[in-house]
Amino acid sequence: MNIDFANLQLQYQKYKTDIDINIQAVLNKSNYIMGEEIYELERALEEFTGAKYAITCSSGTDALLLAMMAMGVQPDDEIITTPFTFIATAETIALMKAKPVFIDIEPATFNIDANLIEAVITDKTKVIMPVSLYGQPADMDTIQAIADKHNLKVIIDGAQSFGSTYNDKTDSNLGDISTTSFFPAKPLGCYGDGGAVFTNNDEYARTIKMMRVHGQNKRYHHKYIGMGGRLDTIQAAILLAKLPHYPQELVDRQQVAKYYTDALSDSLQTPVVKSNRSSTWAQYTVRVSSRDSFQAKLKDNGVPTAVHYPMPLHLQECFQYLGFKQGDFPISEQVAQEVVSLPMNPFLTGEEIQYVARVLKISV
Ligand SMILES: Cc1ncc(COP(=O)(O)O)c(C=O)c1O
């Protein structure tokens, strides 16, 4: 059997009729930039998430930049975040000329360890930036309480977690600003680059809308230094076709994760989702000690795997200037050696999951 990791081809085949109609409508109107589908999608995203404002943009990376621009992040501001994430989280902080301040993660959820935050707060700290890694929100109660106590802002990097919940709120409706990515392989993906910023704050929303169009408040009048950060209308049209199916996809992802956990928890370290949260299962990630041979055996049996992420950010060459060294964040370093993500998409059949589970058991 050959298993597909994200199965984007099958996804397109399932929704082809609606997607094709929506794309054709944009082509017929030729409203490629900021067409009405953008605004229609934003209203639909607001309804889905419960956030007062959903502002679409060009990627999950640009969503983070727009969030920090709206907050007026300045050079040398310090932003506390996790080193165990995709590069964009800290890269965008550095692009703002601010300083990423890393702290270690919880071994169970792989998310930032909120109990370590207060020790690194200084008078330069401006923002706490948790990442909802693999689709599960971090410990937002503790993080928000610390932010309130120290008068800090919270930006959630929700690139992987669109539709996840924390105490029954979506994580797009938490923090001061939350972001997501519509990269094709994300739980809700478009067919190119795309992202969104969410907030309940009127002022932030107003600023983000200007920032994504070169800081302009009226055509060719630029109040701020902004960016070309719009979502394409065609991508909005694709997302509009896909969004109605997304609640069922989340249920199906949940089911796939449960199958995996039931089949594997006696032989492998399976993921932990805290009781007050739900995950979008952007990744189903286990820990193994001999990762290379494990991945090779799976590959030989037609089961693709991926590593998210093999090197924590404090050890990346681009962040050497921050002065961190091996041993500074031992949990992040250890899990980076051990994590493996298994095929995860809502279209995996029971038979396929049983097959993957069988192959996994003989490969541990
Ligand atoms: C945690 C995290 N942050 C940010 C991003 C950036 O999103 P995009 O690829 O849409 O720019 C990603 C994408 O992989 C991500 O996983």
Ligand as a Chemical Component Dictionary entry (heavy atoms), coordinates in Angstrom:
data_LIG
# 
_chem_comp.id                   LIG 
_chem_comp.type                 NON-POLYMER 
_chem_comp.pdbx_formal_charge   0 
_chem_comp.three_letter_code    LIG 
# 
loop_
_chem_comp_atom.comp_id 
_chem_comp_atom.atom_id 
_chem_comp_atom.alt_atom_id 
_chem_comp_atom.type_symbol 
_chem_comp_atom.charge 
_chem_comp_atom.model_Cartn_x 
_chem_comp_atom.model_Cartn_y 
_chem_comp_atom.model_Cartn_z 
_chem_comp_atom.pdbx_ordinal 
LIG C1 C1 C 0 4.245 27.824 13.159 1  
LIG C2 C2 C 0 4.255 28.484 11.819 2  
LIG N1 N1 N 0 4.344 29.830 11.752 3  
LIG C3 C3 C 0 4.329 30.473 10.570 4  
LIG C4 C4 C 0 4.243 29.789 9.384  5  
LIG C5 C5 C 0 4.304 30.557 8.102  6  
LIG O1 O1 O 0 3.174 30.380 7.292  7  
LIG P1 P1 P 0 3.310 30.583 5.699  8  
LIG O2 O2 O 0 4.030 29.395 5.167  9  
LIG O3 O3 O 0 1.886 30.649 5.248  10 
LIG O4 O4 O 0 4.037 31.844 5.472  11 
LIG C6 C6 C 0 4.149 28.401 9.392  12 
LIG C7 C7 C 0 4.061 27.631 8.128  13 
LIG O5 O5 O 0 4.528 26.536 8.001  14 
LIG C8 C8 C 0 4.151 27.726 10.643 15 
LIG O6 O6 O 0 4.063 26.386 10.708 16 
# 
loop_
_chem_comp_bond.comp_id 
_chem_comp_bond.atom_id_1 
_chem_comp_bond.atom_id_2 
_chem_comp_bond.value_order 
_chem_comp_bond.pdbx_ordinal 
LIG C1 C2 SING 1  
LIG C2 N1 SING 2  
LIG C2 C8 DOUB 3  
LIG N1 C3 DOUB 4  
LIG C3 C4 SING 5  
LIG C4 C5 SING 6  
LIG C4 C6 DOUB 7  
LIG C5 O1 SING 8  
LIG O1 P1 SING 9  
LIG P1 O2 DOUB 10 
LIG P1 O3 SING 11 
LIG P1 O4 SING 12 
LIG C6 C7 SING 13 
LIG C6 C8 SING 14 
LIG C7 O5 DOUB 15 
LIG C8 O6 SING 16 
# 
